[in-house]
Amino acid sequence: MLLGSGELGKEVAIAAQRLGCRVIAVDRYAGAPAMQVADVAEVVAMGDPEALKAVVRLHRPDVVIPEIEALAVDALADLESEGITVIPTARATAVTMNRDRIRDLAAQELGLRTARFAYAESAAELAAVAGPLGWPVVVKPVMSSSGKGQSVVEGPEGIVAAWDAAMAGARGESPRVIVEEFLHFQLEITLLTVKQWDGGTLFCPPIGHLQERGDYQCSWQPAAVGARQLAAAQTMAEAVTSNLGGAGLFGVEFFLCGAPGGDPGDLEVVFSELSPRPHDTGLVTLMGQNLSEFDLHLRAVLGLPIPAIRSLGPAASRVILASETAETVVYEGVAAALGEPDTAVMLFGKPDARPHRRMGVVLAQGATEAEARRKADAAAAQIRVKAQA
C-alpha cells in the first residue's frame, strides 16, 4: 500500500508490479498518478489518523510505504504495533517529516556537520535568534514539503515577511520555524542510500541538483564529487540511516561548501536533509543506472538481492512545470521534445495544474554531463502545459 500516490509513487507502483506485487494506491484526490497504474485506489483525508488506520486495516497490506510527507504519521506507529510493516519504520517517517527532529538527530545525537541553526515560535523570537547566525539566513517551517514557506532573509527588515511566509507554507499546526545560516556552497548533491534488511548499506553514484523556490529543477548523475567528500557523505548517510532503521532507499542531501574558485578537494561536506523514500532528484536514475531508485527501493523492501549498482554513463533530468492554473491540461511540444536523441519524456498524469507545479520530467543521456544536461534542458523547453480549451 502506497500512502501518497504522486509521480514517485507511480514509479514505485510500476516497480512493484514488475515483481508480482498487488498495489493499493491511497491519496487525498482521485486520479493521482500512482492510482492510474495501481490495482486498487482509495481516496482518504491523508491528515486524518483514523481515516488512514481504517483504510490500512481494511486491506491489511503486507507492506505500507509512505510516499509523501503530508500525512498523519502518528497513525503509522499504531499500525506498526498491530504488526503492519511500515517502510522504513514508523519512527523514521515521523522523524524525517519534522525538520527539527531530523536536524536534532543529525547535529546533536550523531554529531554530523550541519548548518548552524536555531528555532523560533514567533516573529519576535525569530528576529532574536536570526541575527547571531549572520545575514543572510534561511527560514523554513519545521513541517512542509517542496520548498513551501521557505525564504532567504537578507536582514532584520525581512523577518516579519519570512515568518508570515513560513506560517502560510507550513503543514500541520506547529507554529515553529527553523532558521539556518546561509551556506555558500559549490554543489548540492543527493546520495541515494539503500538500507537492506540483511546486508550492508549500498550507495548510488552521487546526484547533483539545482533548486528554485526550495524545489528541484534539474539533476545529473554522476556528479563530480571528490573521493574524500564522497567518503564523508557516505559515512554520514550510513550513520543517520542506521539510526532510523528499517529497510529501503533514502534520499540524503548534502551541501559541498567552499570558497568560489577554491580547490575542489578542500570542499566541506555538510548534511542538509533526508527523505525515507525515493527522491525527486533520483528520477535521473531511470536513465542513469542499471537499477533505478524505484527498483532498488522495492528490492530492499522485499529483501531481494542487489548484486551491483552501476552507472550507465552521464544522465540528466529537467522538470516540466506548469505556468498557469488549469482544471484540465493538455501538453504541446511533446513530439518536438522527443526529437532530441537519447531523451525520454515522462508526463505524470496529474489531472490539474497550478503555477510551478511539477507536471513531468525529461531524462537524457550524453557523452558528458554537460551534453546530457543540454539535451534534457532543450527537450523540456519544447513542452508547454496548457489549459484544455
PyMOL commands that set and color helices and strands:
alter all, ss='L'
color gray80, all
select helices_A, chain A and resi 7-18+33-36+49-59+74-81+90-96+99-109+123-133+156-169+227-244+264-266+280-288+293-302+334-338+369-381
alter helices_A, ss='H'
color red, helices_A
select strands_A, chain A and resi 2-3+24-27+40-43+63-66+85-86+117-120+137-141+151-153+177-181+185-195+202-203+207-212+215-221+248-257+268-275+315-321+329-332+343-347+358-365+384-387
alter strands_A, ss='S'
color yellow, strands_A
deselect
rebuild
show_as cartoon
